[in-house]
Amino acid sequence: MHKEQCWRIKGVWGKQFPRCERLLHIVHCRNCDVFIQYGKELFLRESPQDYLDEFTQVISQPIDQTSHKIISVMIFRLAKEWFALQSNTIQEIVPVNAVHSIPHRDKNLLKGIVNIRGELYLCISLKTLLSLQPEKQTHPKHAVYQRMIVMINNQLSWVFQADEIHGTEYFPEDQLMAIQSSTSHKKSTFTNHIIQWQHLTISLLDDSCIHQALMEKVK
């Protein structure tokens, strides 16, 4: 270690005045040959024995051949239940826009048409598709904002409204739980896996199943 460490005394990290006269020409200590030489000495110094022992132990461990594939999901709430879609199926999330109804169409599933950044999208009710019960009015402890989610499948986009957006999270594939065969709720038809995360039970939705059902129902 440099005995003086002038950069901490009269250099840019120091408090002593007057400042080092070299700063008038080099502006910052990182441009000084004294500071550069100190950095080189750090790499040339001998490693402590305990560091060598610890590192030797680390690299001597057998390599874990297990594949740990990570998936990225967007978590959101519909009514009282939490759901997720894989992030690569989410085109964008926007504030709630006005929905213009389509004459002579059932508004329960197909809510209408929504304009997002000059593009027109079909707006559907994912709550209706999943047969979710309406949520009772409550007073949340934190600010909650409804958002519209634009999901895409095979270059066809759908828009649905979520009651709350949590955000993106990452999970190893081996943490995904299979659906119980005894589950009879309609939402299980559209659910790939269950994710237990913090205090929440999250249904990971199958975007392909949702897309297929919408294509059949919205004609």
Sine and cosine of phi, psi and omega as CSV:
sin_phi,cos_phi,sin_psi,cos_psi,sin_omega,cos_omega
0.00,0.00,0.67,-0.74,0.03,-1.00
-0.89,0.45,0.73,-0.68,-0.13,-0.99
-0.89,0.46,-0.63,0.78,-0.14,-0.99
-1.00,0.01,-0.62,0.79,-0.12,-0.99
0.72,0.69,0.86,0.51,-0.11,-0.99
-0.88,0.47,-0.44,0.90,0.00,-1.00
-0.91,0.41,-0.38,0.92,0.05,-1.00
-1.00,-0.04,-0.10,0.99,-0.06,-1.00
-0.95,-0.31,-0.87,0.49,-0.03,-1.00
-0.85,-0.52,0.21,0.98,0.06,-1.00
-1.00,-0.09,-0.34,-0.94,-0.10,-1.00
-0.92,0.38,-0.37,0.93,0.02,-1.00
-0.99,-0.16,0.05,1.00,-0.03,-1.00
-0.98,-0.19,0.13,-0.99,-0.02,-1.00
-0.89,-0.46,-0.02,1.00,-0.08,-1.00
-0.98,0.20,0.63,-0.78,0.09,-1.00
-0.84,-0.54,0.58,-0.81,0.03,1.00
-0.96,0.29,0.35,-0.94,0.05,-1.00
-0.94,0.34,0.25,-0.97,0.02,-1.00
-0.87,0.50,0.72,-0.70,-0.04,-1.00
-0.91,0.41,-0.34,0.94,0.00,-1.00
-0.93,0.37,-0.42,0.91,-0.04,-1.00
-0.89,0.45,-0.39,0.92,0.04,-1.00
-0.88,0.47,-0.45,0.89,-0.07,-1.00
-0.95,-0.31,-0.58,0.81,-0.10,-1.00
-0.98,-0.20,-0.15,0.99,0.10,-1.00
0.95,0.31,-0.76,0.65,-0.09,-1.00
-0.71,-0.71,0.53,-0.85,-0.04,-1.00
-0.88,0.48,-0.46,0.89,-0.01,-1.00
-0.91,0.41,-0.25,0.97,0.05,-1.00
-1.00,-0.07,0.04,1.00,-0.06,-1.00
-1.00,-0.01,0.65,-0.76,-0.01,-1.00
-0.91,0.42,-0.46,0.89,0.04,-1.00
-0.92,0.40,-0.72,0.70,0.01,-1.00
-0.92,0.40,-0.65,0.76,0.01,-1.00
-0.90,0.44,-0.66,0.75,0.00,-1.00
-0.91,0.41,-0.59,0.81,0.05,-1.00
-0.89,0.46,-0.66,0.75,0.04,-1.00
-0.89,0.46,-0.64,0.77,0.03,-1.00
-0.91,0.42,-0.62,0.79,-0.01,-1.00
-0.90,0.43,-0.51,0.86,0.04,-1.00
-0.88,0.47,-0.63,0.77,-0.01,-1.00
-0.97,0.23,-0.37,0.93,-0.05,-1.00
-1.00,0.00,-0.23,0.97,-0.05,-1.00
-0.94,0.35,0.44,-0.90,0.01,-1.00
-0.96,0.27,0.61,-0.80,0.02,-1.00
-0.97,0.23,0.64,-0.77,0.08,-1.00
-0.87,0.49,0.54,-0.84,-0.07,-1.00
-0.89,0.45,-0.63,0.78,-0.01,-1.00
-0.91,0.42,-0.52,0.86,0.06,-1.00
-0.92,0.39,-0.69,0.73,0.02,-1.00
-0.89,0.45,-0.65,0.76,0.01,-1.00
-0.91,0.42,-0.69,0.73,-0.02,-1.00
-0.91,0.41,-0.69,0.73,-0.02,-1.00
-0.93,0.38,-0.60,0.80,0.05,-1.00
-0.88,0.47,-0.63,0.78,0.02,-1.00
-0.92,0.40,-0.61,0.79,-0.03,-1.00
-0.91,0.41,-0.75,0.66,-0.09,-1.00
-0.98,0.22,-0.21,0.98,0.03,-1.00
-0.99,0.10,-0.16,0.99,0.01,-1.00
-0.94,0.34,0.58,-0.81,0.04,-1.00
-0.89,0.45,0.55,-0.83,-0.02,-1.00
-0.96,0.27,0.76,-0.66,0.03,-1.00
-0.98,0.22,0.92,-0.40,-0.03,-1.00
-1.00,0.07,-0.04,1.00,-0.03,-1.00
-0.93,0.37,0.71,-0.70,0.03,-1.00
-0.99,0.14,0.81,-0.59,0.01,-1.00
-0.90,-0.43,0.98,0.22,0.00,-1.00
-0.97,0.26,0.73,-0.69,-0.03,-1.00
-0.96,-0.29,0.71,-0.70,0.09,-1.00
-0.92,-0.40,0.54,-0.84,0.03,-1.00
-0.96,-0.28,0.77,-0.64,-0.02,-1.00
-0.75,-0.66,0.48,-0.88,0.12,-0.99
-0.98,-0.21,0.85,-0.53,-0.07,-1.00
-0.98,-0.19,0.72,-0.70,-0.01,-1.00
-0.52,-0.85,0.24,-0.97,-0.04,-1.00
-0.89,-0.45,0.69,-0.73,0.17,-0.99
-0.84,-0.54,0.85,-0.53,-0.10,-1.00
0.82,0.57,-0.85,-0.53,-0.03,-1.00
-0.99,-0.16,0.01,1.00,-0.14,-0.99
-0.93,-0.36,0.47,-0.88,-0.04,-1.00
-0.96,-0.29,0.67,-0.74,-0.04,-1.00
-0.73,-0.68,0.19,-0.98,0.07,-1.00
-0.55,-0.84,0.50,-0.86,0.16,-0.99
-0.80,-0.61,0.55,-0.84,0.05,-1.00
-0.88,0.48,0.65,-0.76,-0.15,-0.99
-0.86,0.51,-0.50,0.87,-0.03,-1.00
-0.96,0.28,-0.06,1.00,0.08,-1.00
-0.99,-0.15,-0.07,1.00,-0.01,-1.00
-0.99,-0.13,0.88,-0.48,0.01,-1.00
-0.99,0.16,-0.73,0.68,0.06,-1.00
-0.19,-0.98,0.26,-0.97,0.07,-1.00
-0.82,-0.57,0.78,-0.62,-0.11,-0.99
-0.72,-0.69,0.31,-0.95,0.12,-0.99
-0.88,0.48,0.34,-0.94,-0.03,-1.00
-0.92,0.39,0.81,-0.59,0.05,-1.00
-0.95,-0.33,0.28,-0.96,0.02,-1.00
-0.92,0.40,0.68,-0.73,0.03,-1.00
-0.96,-0.28,0.80,-0.61,-0.01,-1.00
-0.98,-0.19,0.89,-0.45,-0.09,-1.00
-0.92,0.38,0.42,-0.91,0.03,-1.00
-0.97,-0.23,0.83,-0.55,-0.05,-1.00
-0.85,0.52,0.60,-0.80,0.09,-1.00
0.90,0.44,0.49,0.87,0.06,-1.00
-0.82,-0.57,0.55,-0.84,0.03,-1.00
-0.92,0.38,0.85,-0.52,-0.07,-1.00
-1.00,0.07,-0.08,1.00,-0.02,-1.00
-0.91,0.41,-0.72,0.70,0.01,-1.00
-0.99,-0.12,-0.80,0.60,0.02,-1.00
-1.00,-0.06,0.97,-0.24,-0.08,-1.00
-0.96,0.27,-0.52,0.85,-0.01,-1.00
0.55,-0.84,-0.48,-0.88,-0.03,-1.00
-0.90,-0.44,0.66,-0.75,0.01,-1.00
-0.80,-0.60,0.63,-0.78,0.01,-1.00
-0.99,-0.15,0.88,-0.48,0.04,-1.00
-0.81,-0.58,0.93,-0.38,0.00,-1.00
0.82,0.57,0.62,0.78,0.05,-1.00
1.00,0.08,-0.06,1.00,0.03,-1.00
-0.97,-0.25,0.64,-0.77,0.01,-1.00
-0.99,-0.11,0.74,-0.67,0.00,-1.00
-0.77,-0.64,0.49,-0.87,0.16,-0.99
-0.98,0.22,0.79,-0.61,0.00,-1.00
-0.97,-0.23,0.84,-0.55,-0.03,-1.00
-0.89,-0.46,0.25,-0.97,0.07,-1.00
-0.97,-0.22,0.96,-0.28,0.04,-1.00
-0.93,0.36,-0.46,0.89,0.07,-1.00
-0.87,0.49,-0.68,0.73,0.01,-1.00
-0.91,0.41,-0.68,0.73,-0.01,-1.00
-0.88,0.48,-0.60,0.80,-0.04,-1.00
-1.00,0.00,-0.02,1.00,-0.01,-1.00
0.84,0.54,0.73,0.68,0.02,-1.00
-1.00,0.08,0.57,-0.82,0.05,-1.00
-0.98,0.21,0.59,-0.80,0.03,-1.00
-0.86,0.51,0.54,-0.84,-0.01,-1.00
-1.00,0.05,0.69,-0.73,0.09,-1.00
-0.96,0.28,0.55,-0.83,0.00,-1.00
-0.92,0.40,0.82,-0.57,0.04,-1.00
-0.76,-0.65,0.12,-0.99,0.04,-1.00
-0.91,-0.40,0.99,-0.13,-0.05,-1.00
-0.91,0.42,0.44,-0.90,-0.02,-1.00
-0.98,0.20,-0.25,0.97,0.02,-1.00
-0.73,-0.68,0.27,-0.96,-0.01,-1.00
-0.91,0.40,0.75,-0.66,-0.03,-1.00
-0.83,-0.56,0.77,-0.64,-0.03,-1.00
-0.83,-0.56,0.80,-0.60,0.10,-1.00
-0.95,0.30,0.54,-0.84,-0.01,-1.00
-0.64,-0.77,0.37,-0.93,0.14,-0.99
-0.98,-0.19,0.72,-0.69,0.00,-1.00
-0.94,-0.35,0.79,-0.61,0.07,-1.00
-0.99,-0.16,0.93,-0.38,0.03,-1.00
-0.95,-0.30,0.54,-0.84,-0.08,-1.00
-0.80,-0.61,0.63,-0.77,0.06,-1.00
-0.54,-0.84,0.85,-0.53,-0.02,-1.00
0.79,0.61,0.69,0.73,0.06,-1.00
0.92,0.38,0.16,0.99,0.10,-1.00
-0.94,-0.34,0.79,-0.61,-0.09,-1.00
-0.96,-0.29,0.58,-0.82,0.11,-0.99
-0.79,-0.61,0.48,-0.88,0.05,-1.00
-0.87,-0.49,0.71,-0.70,0.13,-0.99
-0.66,-0.75,0.37,-0.93,-0.05,-1.00
-0.99,-0.16,0.77,-0.64,0.06,-1.00
-0.96,-0.28,0.59,-0.81,-0.02,-1.00
-0.97,0.23,-0.38,0.93,0.00,-1.00
-0.29,-0.96,0.61,-0.79,0.05,-1.00
-0.93,-0.37,0.81,-0.58,0.12,-0.99
-1.00,0.07,-0.77,0.63,-0.02,-1.00
0.73,-0.68,-0.23,-0.97,-0.07,-1.00
-1.00,-0.04,0.70,-0.72,0.10,-1.00
-0.72,-0.70,0.34,-0.94,-0.04,-1.00
-0.85,-0.53,0.70,-0.71,-0.04,-1.00
-0.69,-0.72,0.65,-0.76,0.17,-0.99
-0.91,0.41,0.57,-0.82,-0.03,-1.00
-0.87,0.50,-0.51,0.86,-0.05,-1.00
-0.96,0.28,-0.09,1.00,0.09,-1.00
-1.00,0.00,-0.12,0.99,0.01,-1.00
-0.98,0.20,0.75,-0.66,-0.06,-1.00
-0.98,-0.21,0.61,-0.79,0.00,-1.00
-0.95,0.31,0.41,-0.91,0.06,-1.00
-0.97,0.25,0.70,-0.72,0.06,-1.00
-0.91,0.41,0.73,-0.68,-0.04,-1.00
-0.90,0.44,-0.39,0.92,-0.02,-1.00
-0.99,0.14,-0.13,0.99,-0.04,-1.00
-0.94,0.35,0.83,-0.56,-0.08,-1.00
-0.93,-0.36,-0.14,0.99,-0.03,-1.00
-0.88,0.48,0.60,-0.80,-0.08,-1.00
-0.86,0.51,-0.52,0.86,-0.04,-1.00
-0.89,0.45,-0.40,0.92,0.00,-1.00
-0.90,0.43,-0.42,0.91,0.05,-1.00
-0.88,0.47,-0.52,0.86,-0.07,-1.00
-0.97,-0.25,0.17,0.99,-0.07,-1.00
-0.95,-0.30,0.77,-0.63,0.04,-1.00
-0.99,0.11,-0.78,0.62,-0.08,-1.00
-0.55,-0.83,0.20,-0.98,0.12,-0.99
-0.93,-0.36,0.66,-0.75,0.04,-1.00
-0.88,-0.48,0.84,-0.55,0.15,-0.99
-1.00,-0.08,0.91,-0.42,-0.08,-1.00
-0.64,-0.77,0.83,-0.55,-0.09,-1.00
0.79,0.61,-0.84,-0.54,0.00,-1.00
-0.98,-0.19,0.19,0.98,-0.12,-0.99
-0.96,-0.29,0.56,-0.83,0.21,-0.98
-0.95,-0.30,0.90,-0.44,-0.15,-0.99
-0.92,-0.39,0.75,-0.66,0.07,-1.00
-1.00,-0.04,0.88,-0.47,0.05,-1.00
-1.00,0.08,0.93,-0.36,-0.11,-0.99
-0.98,0.17,0.49,-0.87,0.06,-1.00
-1.00,-0.08,0.96,-0.29,-0.07,-1.00
-0.91,0.42,-0.52,0.85,0.00,-1.00
-0.92,0.40,-0.66,0.75,0.04,-1.00
-0.91,0.42,-0.65,0.76,0.03,-1.00
-0.89,0.46,-0.72,0.70,-0.01,-1.00
-0.87,0.49,-0.70,0.71,-0.02,-1.00
-0.90,0.44,-0.69,0.73,0.00,-1.00
-0.90,0.44,-0.65,0.76,0.01,-1.00
-0.92,0.40,-0.63,0.78,0.02,-1.00
-0.89,0.46,-0.54,0.84,0.00,-1.00
-0.98,0.19,-0.58,0.81,-0.10,-0.99
-1.00,0.01,-0.53,0.85,-0.04,-1.00
-0.98,-0.18,1.00,-0.02,-0.01,-1.00
-0.85,-0.53,0.00,0.00,0.00,0.00
